[in-house]
């Protein structure tokens, strides 16, 4: 009798759990669980995934892979050891623009540049690569990025900014990113960073 009672109780608990799952559906995953990003260095013997322990050299070619199960707005920002900032994506001449379609993509992709990658054009002590992904366009971030240097065919990681760049463009961008980090709603935004050495 006791065993039957235990089995009956277990059955009731399972039935209630199934009913709740049917009514509410699966718990939604945060965007961080749905987006995979990786920074790579082009190598003749096979591309190398960069985790943060590596050192860069002038002439190294880098690219980013992004995999997601929904369309994404992706922004890639480079900062060197002296604080100089360049927008790496989205930029003019790159194959892809925002929003990126669902699936796996290599950024910047095929470009009007000599290579389908960003090339390290100078040493800077350290290199920070900030990757920001959002389901919605980040208007304030896009406005701030328009004011800093842009990756270009001649200056890939050290971009050349538009004419009339405000003196505090880098500071404005930093404040926008800080605001995003401090007000992020769970599941709606992903911010990741890879910091590498780049000895002078």
C-alpha positions as CSV (number, residue, x, y, z in Angstrom):
1,X,0.0,0.0,0.0
2,X,2.8,2.4,0.9
3,X,4.5,1.7,-2.4
4,X,1.3,2.3,-4.3
5,X,0.8,5.6,-2.5
6,X,4.3,6.8,-3.3
7,X,3.9,5.8,-6.9
8,X,0.5,7.6,-7.1
9,X,2.0,10.8,-5.5
10,X,4.9,10.7,-8.0
11,X,2.5,10.3,-10.8
12,X,0.5,13.3,-9.6
13,X,3.7,15.5,-9.3
14,X,4.7,14.5,-12.9
15,X,1.3,15.2,-14.3
16,X,1.3,18.7,-12.7
17,X,4.8,19.4,-14.0
18,X,3.7,18.4,-17.5
19,X,0.6,20.6,-17.3
20,X,2.6,23.6,-16.2
21,X,5.1,23.1,-19.0
22,X,2.3,22.7,-21.5
23,X,0.7,26.0,-20.3
24,X,3.8,28.1,-20.0
25,X,6.1,26.6,-22.7
26,X,9.8,26.1,-22.3
27,X,11.8,28.7,-20.4
28,X,13.3,31.0,-23.1
29,X,17.1,31.1,-23.4
30,X,19.0,34.3,-22.9
31,X,20.6,35.7,-26.1
32,X,24.0,34.7,-24.8
33,X,23.1,31.1,-25.0
34,X,21.9,31.5,-28.6
35,X,24.9,33.4,-30.0
36,X,28.4,31.9,-30.6
37,X,31.3,34.2,-31.4
38,X,35.0,33.6,-32.0
39,X,37.9,35.7,-33.1
40,X,40.4,34.0,-35.5
41,X,43.9,34.7,-36.9
42,X,44.5,33.6,-40.5
43,X,47.2,30.9,-40.7
44,X,48.5,29.1,-43.8
45,X,48.3,25.8,-41.9
46,X,44.9,26.3,-40.5
47,X,43.2,29.3,-38.9
48,X,43.9,29.9,-35.1
49,X,41.1,30.7,-32.6
50,X,42.2,33.5,-30.3
51,X,41.2,33.3,-26.7
52,X,43.1,36.2,-25.1
53,X,46.5,34.6,-24.3
54,X,48.1,35.3,-27.7
55,X,50.3,38.1,-29.1
56,X,49.6,39.9,-32.4
57,X,52.0,41.3,-34.9
58,X,51.7,43.9,-37.6
59,X,50.4,42.1,-40.7
60,X,48.3,39.5,-38.9
61,X,44.9,39.0,-40.5
62,X,41.9,38.5,-38.2
63,X,38.2,37.7,-38.7
64,X,35.2,37.0,-36.5
65,X,32.7,34.1,-36.8
66,X,29.2,34.7,-35.5
67,X,26.5,32.0,-35.2
68,X,23.0,32.7,-34.1
69,X,19.5,31.3,-34.4
70,X,17.9,34.7,-35.1
71,X,18.7,37.8,-37.1
72,X,21.3,39.9,-35.3
73,X,22.7,43.4,-35.2
74,X,26.4,43.0,-34.6
75,X,29.0,45.6,-33.8
76,X,32.8,45.0,-33.6
77,X,35.0,47.6,-32.0
78,X,38.8,47.7,-31.7
79,X,40.7,49.7,-29.0
80,X,44.5,49.7,-28.7
81,X,46.7,50.3,-25.7
82,X,46.8,54.1,-26.2
83,X,43.0,54.3,-26.3
84,X,42.5,54.8,-30.0
85,X,39.2,53.3,-31.2
86,X,38.2,51.9,-34.6
87,X,34.9,50.5,-35.8
88,X,35.5,47.1,-37.5
89,X,31.9,46.2,-38.3
90,X,29.6,47.3,-39.8
91,X,31.8,49.3,-42.2
92,X,31.7,50.4,-45.8
93,X,33.0,47.7,-48.2
94,X,32.2,44.7,-46.1
95,X,30.1,41.9,-47.5
96,X,27.6,41.8,-44.6
97,X,25.4,44.6,-43.2
98,X,23.1,44.6,-40.2
99,X,21.0,42.7,-39.4
100,X,22.9,39.5,-40.1
101,X,20.6,36.7,-41.2
102,X,20.1,33.6,-39.1
103,X,23.0,31.2,-39.4
104,X,26.8,31.3,-39.3
105,X,28.8,34.2,-40.8
106,X,32.4,35.3,-41.2
107,X,33.0,39.0,-40.6
108,X,33.9,41.2,-42.4
109,X,33.3,38.6,-45.1
110,X,34.1,39.2,-48.7
111,X,35.0,42.8,-49.1
112,X,36.2,45.4,-51.6
113,X,39.5,45.2,-49.7
114,X,42.5,42.9,-50.7
115,X,41.5,40.3,-48.1
116,X,38.3,39.1,-46.4
117,X,39.7,40.0,-43.0
118,X,41.0,42.8,-40.8
119,X,44.7,43.4,-41.0
120,X,46.7,44.6,-38.0
121,X,48.5,47.7,-39.3
122,X,50.4,48.9,-36.3
123,X,51.5,47.9,-32.8
124,X,49.6,49.2,-29.8
125,X,50.7,47.5,-26.6
126,X,47.3,45.7,-26.2
127,X,44.4,45.1,-28.5
128,X,40.8,44.9,-27.3
129,X,38.1,43.5,-29.5
130,X,34.6,44.3,-28.3
131,X,31.7,42.3,-29.9
132,X,28.2,43.5,-29.3
133,X,25.2,41.6,-30.6
134,X,21.5,42.6,-30.2
135,X,18.2,41.5,-31.6
136,X,17.3,45.2,-32.2
137,X,19.4,48.0,-33.7
138,X,21.4,50.0,-31.2
139,X,20.7,53.5,-32.4
140,X,22.9,55.4,-29.9
141,X,25.8,53.0,-30.5
142,X,25.5,53.3,-34.3
143,X,25.6,57.1,-34.0
144,X,28.7,57.0,-31.7
145,X,30.4,54.6,-34.1
146,X,29.9,56.9,-37.0
147,X,32.2,59.4,-35.2
148,X,35.2,57.2,-34.8
149,X,37.8,55.7,-37.2
150,X,36.4,53.1,-39.6
151,X,38.3,50.0,-40.9
152,X,39.2,50.7,-44.5
153,X,41.1,49.1,-47.4
154,X,44.2,51.1,-46.4
155,X,43.9,51.0,-42.6
156,X,42.2,47.8,-41.6
157,X,42.4,47.7,-37.8
158,X,43.6,51.2,-37.5
159,X,40.9,52.9,-39.4
160,X,40.7,56.4,-40.9
161,X,37.7,58.4,-39.5
162,X,35.4,60.6,-41.4
163,X,36.1,64.3,-41.9
164,X,35.2,66.5,-39.0
165,X,35.4,63.8,-36.3
166,X,34.5,65.3,-32.9
167,X,37.4,65.5,-30.6
168,X,35.6,63.5,-27.9
169,X,34.2,60.8,-30.3
170,X,36.1,58.0,-28.5
171,X,34.8,59.2,-25.1
172,X,31.2,59.4,-26.4
173,X,31.5,55.8,-27.7
174,X,32.9,54.6,-24.4
175,X,30.0,56.2,-22.5
176,X,27.5,54.6,-24.8
177,X,29.1,51.2,-24.2
178,X,29.1,51.7,-20.5
179,X,25.4,52.6,-20.5
180,X,24.7,49.4,-22.5
181,X,26.7,47.3,-20.0
182,X,24.9,48.9,-17.0
183,X,21.3,48.8,-18.4
184,X,21.4,45.5,-20.3
185,X,18.2,43.5,-19.9
186,X,18.8,39.7,-19.6
187,X,18.4,38.0,-22.9
188,X,18.4,41.0,-25.1
189,X,22.0,41.9,-25.6
190,X,25.4,40.2,-25.7
191,X,28.7,42.0,-25.0
192,X,31.9,40.1,-25.2
193,X,35.6,41.1,-25.3
194,X,38.8,39.5,-26.4
195,X,42.0,41.3,-25.2
196,X,45.3,40.4,-26.9
197,X,48.9,41.5,-26.6
198,X,50.4,43.6,-29.4
199,X,54.0,44.6,-28.3
200,X,55.4,47.8,-29.6
